Amino acid sequence: MSLRQRLARLAGRLQEPQKVASFQRLCGVEALRSPSAAVPAGPREDEVAAEVPLPGDPRRRGRQPGPSGDPQPPGGDRNQCLVKPGSDGAPNGVRNGLAAELGPAQPRVASALRRNSLTGEVGELAGVSNWPLYYLFSFGTELGNELFYITFFPFWFWNLDALVGRRLVIIWVLVMYLGQCTKDIIRWPRPASPPVVKLEVFYNSEYSMPSTHAMSGTAIPIAMILLTYGRWQYPLIYGLILIPCWCSLVCLSRIYMGMHSILDIIVGFLYAILILTVFYPFVDLIDNFNQTYKYAPFVIIGLHLALGIFSFTLDTWSTSRGDTTEILGSGAGIAFGSHVTYNMGLILEPSLDMLPLTRPPITVTLFGKAILRIFLGMLFVLIVRNIVKKITIPLACKIFNIPCDDVRKARQYTEVELPYRYITYGMVGFSITFLVPHLFFFIGLF
C-alpha cells in the first residue's frame, strides 16, 4: 500500500462519525431518542419531547398524559429522569411504590445550545451524566462565538493595548475568512446524526471542513503571545501553558458538541498554523498602512466589501455567508476607526520609550475603571448595533423590493443579508476603536 493510500485511509478513519460519538459517550453524552429504538412500557418519543420542552420551543406545554392516558403523577415533570430503554418503566429507581436498589444515577437531560433563530432548528435532546465536562466544553465552544469576540477585542482596546488589539483583529479576520471560504470550496457535511448527538445546532447549516472554531482557537492564543512577548514583561512559560490549554479546549469542545469530526479539527489546527506562518510577518505592515496611508479608508472599506460579495457563493443558504460578512464588516470598521483615531491625534497605545510594558499594580481604582469601561462601552456598542440593525434591514428590503413581513426570511436574501451585516458590524467595529474611546476621554475614563 502506497503512502498516499495510507493517508487516505487514515483521513477516512478520522472523519468517521462513530469516533465523534465514541468521544461523546466517553464524556457522558448519549442520545435519548433513536428512530429505531422502541421504549417498552414507557412514553413515546413525541411524549418524551413534550415532557422536556426546549427553551423557546413553540411546542412547550404542560404535563402530558402517560401511555395509558392518565395524567402524570406529581413530580413527573421535566426535572425527573427519563425511563431508559430496556428498563421496567420505573423512573428515578422507584418500582411499585418502593425504593429500588441503588444503582448508577440516570443522566439528566440537556437540549441543544444556541437555537438557530434563522432556520428554526432546535436540535435534539441528550442525556448528560458528566455536567462539569458539559459546562467546560460549553465554555470552550463559546470561545469561538460572537459573544466572546465582541467582549474580547474591546477589552484589549479599552483596557490593555490597542496595538495588540488591532493586530489580533487583522489575524482573526484573515484566519476566519480563509476558513469560511475553504468550507464552501470543500463542502463536506457535518458528522452524521445518528450516531452523533448534536449538542449545538446554530452552525449546523454550514459545511464542516475545516473547523473555523479550531482555527480561531489556535490562531488567537498563538498570535496573542507572539504580539505581547517582548512588548510586555511576563514569563514565557505563561504563554506556553496558555496556548495548548486554549487550543485543546476549543478543539475538543467541537467534537464534544457533535459539530466536527476529528479530521476537521486537525485540518483546522494545521491550516491556522500555515496562515500564521505565511501572513504574520506582514501584520505590522498592514496595521501601519491602515493607520497612516492617506487613502486607507477607501481601500479598507472597498476591499472588505468586495471580499464579502465576490469571494464565494453558496449552493444553499447557511449561516456561513452572514458570519463571514460580520467578520469582514467588523474588521473594516475597526481598521477605519483606527485610521480616524490616529489621524485625529487620539493615541490609545503607550509610547515606544515605555517599552517593555509591565503590569500595573491592581488597585480598586484600576479595577473599577476597567469594569466601568467594559460596561459603558459594551452598552454603547449594543445600542449602536441594534439601532443600525433596525434601520438597515427595512431599508435593504425597500431598496431591493423584498417583503419584510417576516424578518427571518428577509435576512436570508443576499441583497438584505450582506448590507445589513456589513454595515451593522462595520459600525460596531468603528464604535470600538473611535466612538467609545472618544466617549471615555470625554467623561474622564482614560
Secondary structure, DSSP 8 states (H G I E B T S, - for coil): --HHHHHHHHHHHHT-HHHHHHHHHHTTEEES--TT---TTS--HHHHHHHS--TT-TT--S----TTS----TT-STTS----TTS-S-GGGEETTEE--------EEE--BS--TTT------EEES-HHHHHHHHHHHHTTSHHHHHHHHHHIIIII-HHHHHHHHHHHHHHHHHHHHHHHHH------TTTS--SB-TTTTS--SS-HHHHHHHHHHHHHHHHHBTTB---HHHHHHHHHHHHHHHHHHHHHTTS--HHHHHHHHHHHHHHHHHHGGGHHHHHHHHHH-TTHHHHHHHHHHHHHHHS---SS--HHHHHHHHHHHHHHHHHHHHHHHHHTT---S--GGG-SB------HHHHHHHHHHHHHHHHHHHHHHHHHHHHHHHHHHHHTT---SSHHHHTTSHHHHHHHHHHHHHHHHHIIIIIHHHHHHHHT--
